[in-house]
Amino acid sequence: MIEQILEELKTLLTTDYIPILVDLNTPELLLDMPREQDVVLYVLDIDKYKTNATFFMLPENQTINELTIGDNEVEDNATIYIVCRNDKEENLTKKVLRYTAGLKKLLKEQPTLNGLVGNTKITSAEYYHAVEGNVNIKGAEISLVFSYEE
């Protein structure tokens, strides 16, 4: 199921997320709109993927709680890494913050990922001011939980 969840989230990041990001743009700071090639599943390789804004999504762990015989409540955990580069240092930090704010809004508007899960929530967001020691690459690590019954 986590594969379908990440695929659906990738679709949302390249469709429903875009109008949210457009609203976060200002004349001084324009966000790059994610394209399919900017959202990378199952790989975290910032040396290979060097677009202005790259979204890496990785599955983490799964928790299963038995509700009844044959029915379980499942929580799949995943992490989205947002990596920004190719701009002034202060702009990169602002971009990471805006992409994160946009993701929060997207998941409030679309918590079921088009009916695929019962709920999606962000449990934490951590910001990196120098990815791999490079102040010209900023990032965020966002932890997500997808809840559903099976």
Secondary structure as UniProt FT lines:
FT   HELIX           2..13
FT   TURN            14..16
FT   HELIX           17..24
FT   TURN            27..28
FT   HELIX           36..38
FT   STRAND          39..41
FT   TURN            46..48
FT   STRAND          53..68
FT   TURN            69..70
FT   STRAND          71..85
FT   HELIX           89..109
FT   TURN            111..116
FT   STRAND          119..128
FT   TURN            132..133
FT   TURN            135..136
FT   STRAND          137..149
//
